[in-house]
């Protein structure tokens, strides 16, 4: 095989890995692939018309994201959502909303504000288009940008991890509104931006707390009203 042919094969494999990874990631986040669903390499190989090598590479990435789990019998499944541990998750998430928004107000730069504003525009656009995966992605990037403005890399890493782990939980949040997010919740982001611009740490903290609290209440209410969630997705 020539060098050029080898490069083409490598490119195709890389493209295949990305395709499988992004497709399955989106299906898992959208809950089209339910928690606990089996993941079969041969079925995926047939579905994507790829060898098992790129399939396995994609599954390694999904495992690193915490979206799939390999059991002791070597079977692979879509990771379960830990509803029993939600209280701990919500406590940590709320704390990170507060501390990162407060520090963002204290330490932000002009460039930080420009980045945060751009991401808020992206978020508002996905809300208007009812693009749920887009909402989840841009909301995550918006809050990570605020954390980055706070200039504490440990908080950035922790908040990023929490937001990534909570993508399927956030999917339930948008589902509770039938994917039509009320304008007031888009405005909450804009109010936080203004507090950060004003370097008003107290107001930033208060707004972040209220923002986190309404998300937690909405998700809890949705889960409580839908017995199927707690039955089908528990560990």
N, C-alpha and C positions, 0 to 999 in steps of 0.2 A: 504494500500500500504506500502510495506517495505521501509526502508531507501535506500536500494540499488536500488529498482525500482524507487523511487522518484528521485534519482541522475541521473538515466538513462533518465528519462523524461526531467529533467532540462538540461542535456547535449544535448539531441535531439533538444530541443527548442532553446538552444543557438546556436547550429549548424545551425538550420533553419533560425534564425535571421540573422546570418552572411551570409548565402547563398543568402537570399533575398536581403539583403543590398548591398552586393558586386555586385550581378548580375545587380540590378537596377542602382546602382551608375555607373557601367561601361557603361551600355546602355545609361544613360543620358549624361555622359561625351562624349561618342562616337557619340552622337546626333542620336542614333537609336531610342530613345524616344525623339521626338521633343519637344521643349519648348511649353507649353500650352496643351500638351497631358493630357487627364484625367487619373487619377490613381484610379482604382477600387479595393477595398479590396477583394471582392468576386472573381473577376477574378484572382487576385494574389493568393488567397487561392487555387483556382482550379488549377492554373498553377503550383504551387510549392507543391501541395498536403499537405498543412499545415493548421492548424486552424488560425483563425484571430488574435490570440494573438501574435505569432511571426511576423506576417505580420505587425501589428500595431507597434511593437517594432522597426522593420526595418524602417518603415516610419518615426518614431520619429527621428531616426538617420539621415535619408536623409533630413528631415526638418531642423535639426540642422546644416547640411552642406550647407543649402541654396539651395538644389537641387530640393525640392518640396515645394509647397505652398498650404496652406488651405485657401480657399476663404470664404467670409462672409456667403455664403450659405452652408458652410461646405463641399463643393466639394473640392477634392484635385487634383492638376495639377502639371505637371513638371514646375518648375519655368521658367519664361521668361528670356531671356537675354536682359539686359537693353542697347540696342544699343544707345539710346539717351544719356546715361550717360557714354559712352565709353571714351570721352575726359577726364573726371575727373578721371576715372579709370586708363587710360594710364599715366596721369600726376603723380598720386600717385605711380604707379608701377615703372615708370622711376626713380622717386626720391628715392625709396627704393632700387632699383638696385644700384644706385650711393652711397648712404650713407652706405649701408651694406658692399659693396665691399671695399670702402675706409676704414671703421673701421676694416674690416677684415685684411687689409694690416697692419694697425697700431697695432692691438692687438692680432694677431693670435699666437698660440702656435704650437709646433711641432706636438702634437696630432691633432690639428685642421687641419693642412696640410695633415696629413695621412688620416683623415676622408674625406676631400674634394677630395683628389686624388682618393680614393676608389669609391666615388660616381660618379666622372667623368668617371671612367672605366665602371661603371654600365650603365651610360648614353650612352657612346659610343657604348656599346654592344647592347642596345635597338635600337639605330639608325641603326646599321648594320643589325639588324634583322627586321627592319621596324615594331617594336612593339610599336604602338602609345600609348597605355595606359602605357606601360613601360617608354616611353620617357617622358610623362607628369609627371609620378610619380618620376622618377629619376631626372628630371630637377628641380622639386620642392624641392626635398631633397638636391640637390646640392646647390641651392641658400640659403636654410634655414641653411645649414651647414656653409656657408660663413657668414651669418648673426650671427650665434651663435659664430663664431670666433671673431666678433666685440665686444662681451661682453656687449651688451645692450639688455636686455630682452624685452623692449618695442618695439624696432625695430624688434626683432625676431618675436614677436607676431603679429605685424602689417603686416610684410612681409608675414608671413605664411598665414594669413587671405586673403591677396590680391592674393597670388598664388593659394590658394584653390578656391577662388571665380572665378578666371580666368581660371579654367581648361577647360571649354567648349570653351572659346575664344582661348586658346592655341591649342585646337583641330582644330579650323579653320586654325590656323597658319600652322600646319603640313599638313592639307588638301590642302593648297595652293601649296605645293610641291609634291602633290600626295603621301604623307607619305614617300618620299625619301629626307631626310634632307641633303642639301649640306654639304660636309666635312668642308667647311670654317666656318660653324656655330658651329660645334663641336670644331674646333680649337679656336674659340673665348673664349670658356670656359678655354682651356688650357693656353691661353695668360693671362687671368685673374688670374689663379692660379699662374703663374710665377710672376706676379706683386705683388700678396699677399706674396709669398715666399720672394721676394726682399724687402718687406716692403715699396714699392713704392706707396704711397697713391694717388699721382697725376695721375700716369699711370693707377692705378686700377680704379679710378674715370672716366678717359677718356674712358677706354675700356668698362666699365659698361654702360656708356652713349651711346656709339656706339652700343653696344649689344642690349640695350633696344630700341634704335631708329630704328634699322633694323626690330625688331619684330613688333613694332607698324606700321611701313610703310607697311610691308608685309600683316598684318592683315587688315589694312585699304584698301589696294589695292584689296585684295581678296573679301572683303565685297562689295566694290564699283563695282567690275566686276560681282558679282553674285546677281542680284536683288532679287532672291528668299530668300536669307538670311534676308535682311531687311524687306521683306514682311511677311515671315512666323514667324520670331522670335521677332518682336518688341513687346513692352508692349502694 
